[in-house]
Amino acid sequence: MKTENIIKDKAFDFALDSIKPYKSLNEEKEYVFVKQFIRSATSIGANINEAQAGISKRDFIAKMSIASKEARESNYWLQLLKQAKIINYNYEEVLLKSEEILKILTSIIKTSQANLKSIY
């Protein structure tokens, strides 16, 4: 039976959702935006996956912190793209997903840090 990992699933879904504006930006030859946005959007899940295989609690926290930074960067690019109106796209749903991922990651990091402090 497969165990559910909510943050891992949400990050994967977010990466998939990010492909739609990525394709449109690529078609418009907005390559600077394309590279920066898709890198940060897909890096969230990659770092969460790495964190799951962390060699220590500190390693886990470090990787989750990187995922959080990537989520913040993705959120920034989405807000910038929305305001710049470079492509016609409804950003609201993907922005909500981005913010939800940030909240979950922040909670995971804070809880993990608190647990780490209680050990030492």
Summary of the structure (lengths in Angstrom):
residues: 120
radius of gyration: 15.5
end to end distance: 34.5
largest distance: 53.1
contacts: 355
relative contact order: 0.16
helix: 83%
strand: 0%
